[in-house]
Structures are given as C-alpha cells and as structure tokens.
Amino acid sequence: MTDNIGLFVIYFIAGYIVVSFLFSVMKTKKQETKDEEETNVPTQQKWYQILEIEQTSSLDEIKKSYRSKMKKYHPDRVTGLGKEFSKLAEEKSKEINMAYDEALKLKR
C-alpha cells in the first residue's frame, strides 16, 4: 500500500513538472507570436504621408522621394550607432518600401 502511495507521489510530481514545462513553452510561443503580430501591424499612415509627398504626385516625384528617404533611413547607414538604431532604421525602411510599393501599384 505504501509502495502505491510513493509511486503515486512520484507520478504526480513528474506530471506536474511536464505540465508546467508545457505551459511555459506555450506562454513563450504565445509571446513570440504576439511580438511578431506587433511588428507586422500595418501603419495607419497613407503612402503619400510616409513618403511626404502629395497624393497627386507624379511617378518621378514618388521615386525621388523614395530614394531620398531610403538614403536617410537605410539600416546600413546607422550600423555603427548600435542595435537599437539599426532596428529602428530597418522598421522605417520597411515602412518606406511598403509605401513605395503601394504608390507604384496605384500609379501604374
């Protein structure tokens, strides 16, 4: 009888450890998914606001604005300033690229 109780306690503790581990893994995965969703949230700004031009701008004006923005915010330009600045520049350049792509779709 005492052997069964001892075995029960061992199985209970092992089960508790496994369940705790699975919950911690699920929590980590959920946080990673949440972080990915936050980085993929579309911007509330319009493409012409991001490129700082008029909505009725010509294709040449769009390209000119895009190139000047990318020169300013390209991640390679801030590599010496640290990871935080590189990450910000990368996010800004992605935003600029998405705005440029949207502008090209509308203007063609």
C-alpha positions as CSV (number, residue, x, y, z in Angstrom):
1,M,0.0,0.0,0.0
2,T,2.8,2.4,0.9
3,D,4.5,1.5,-2.3
4,N,1.5,2.6,-4.3
5,I,1.3,5.9,-2.5
6,G,5.0,6.5,-3.1
7,L,4.6,5.7,-6.8
8,F,1.5,8.0,-7.0
9,V,3.5,10.8,-5.5
10,I,6.4,10.3,-8.0
11,Y,4.0,10.2,-10.9
12,F,2.2,13.2,-9.6
13,I,5.4,15.3,-9.3
14,A,6.6,14.1,-12.7
15,G,3.2,15.0,-14.3
16,Y,3.3,18.4,-12.6
17,I,6.8,19.1,-14.0
18,V,5.8,18.1,-17.5
19,V,2.6,20.2,-17.4
20,S,4.5,23.2,-16.0
21,F,7.1,22.9,-18.8
22,L,4.4,22.7,-21.5
23,F,2.6,25.7,-20.1
24,S,5.9,27.7,-20.1
25,V,6.6,26.7,-23.7
26,M,3.1,27.7,-24.7
27,K,3.4,31.0,-23.0
28,T,6.8,31.7,-24.7
29,K,5.3,30.8,-28.1
30,K,2.3,33.0,-27.5
31,Q,4.6,35.9,-26.6
32,E,6.7,35.4,-29.7
33,T,3.5,35.3,-31.8
34,K,2.3,38.5,-30.2
35,D,5.7,40.2,-30.8
36,E,5.5,39.1,-34.5
37,E,2.0,40.5,-34.8
38,E,3.0,43.8,-33.3
39,T,5.8,44.2,-35.8
40,N,3.5,43.3,-38.7
41,V,0.8,45.8,-37.8
42,P,0.1,47.8,-40.8
43,T,0.8,51.5,-40.5
44,Q,-2.1,53.9,-40.1
45,Q,-0.4,56.4,-42.3
46,K,-1.1,56.6,-46.0
47,W,1.7,56.0,-48.6
48,Y,1.9,59.7,-49.5
49,Q,2.2,60.7,-45.9
50,I,5.1,58.3,-45.3
51,L,6.9,59.5,-48.5
52,E,6.0,63.1,-47.5
53,I,4.5,64.0,-50.9
54,E,1.1,64.9,-52.3
55,Q,-1.3,62.2,-53.2
56,T,-1.4,63.5,-56.8
57,S,2.4,63.4,-57.2
58,S,3.9,62.1,-60.4
59,L,5.8,58.8,-60.7
60,D,9.1,60.7,-60.9
61,E,8.3,62.7,-57.7
62,I,7.4,59.4,-55.9
63,K,10.7,57.8,-57.0
64,K,12.7,60.9,-55.9
65,S,11.1,61.0,-52.5
66,Y,11.6,57.2,-52.1
67,R,15.3,57.5,-52.9
68,S,15.8,60.4,-50.6
69,K,14.0,58.6,-47.7
70,M,16.0,55.4,-48.2
71,K,19.2,57.3,-48.2
72,K,18.2,58.8,-44.9
73,Y,16.8,55.7,-43.2
74,H,18.7,52.8,-44.7
75,P,19.9,50.4,-41.9
76,D,23.4,50.2,-43.3
77,R,23.8,54.0,-42.6
78,V,23.4,53.5,-38.8
79,T,25.2,50.2,-38.2
80,G,27.8,52.0,-36.0
81,L,25.2,53.5,-33.8
82,G,24.0,50.3,-32.1
83,K,21.4,47.7,-32.5
84,E,18.5,49.9,-31.4
85,F,19.1,52.4,-34.1
86,S,19.6,49.6,-36.7
87,K,16.3,48.1,-35.7
88,L,14.5,51.4,-35.9
89,A,16.1,52.2,-39.3
90,E,15.1,48.7,-40.5
91,E,11.5,49.2,-39.4
92,K,11.4,52.7,-41.1
93,S,12.9,51.4,-44.3
94,K,10.3,48.6,-44.4
95,E,7.6,51.2,-43.9
96,I,9.0,53.3,-46.7
97,N,9.3,50.2,-49.0
98,M,5.6,49.3,-48.4
99,A,4.5,52.9,-49.1
100,Y,6.6,52.9,-52.3
101,D,5.1,49.6,-53.4
102,E,1.6,50.8,-52.7
103,A,2.3,54.1,-54.6
104,L,3.6,52.1,-57.6
105,K,0.5,49.9,-57.7
106,L,-1.8,52.9,-57.7
107,K,0.2,54.9,-60.3
108,R,0.6,52.2,-62.9
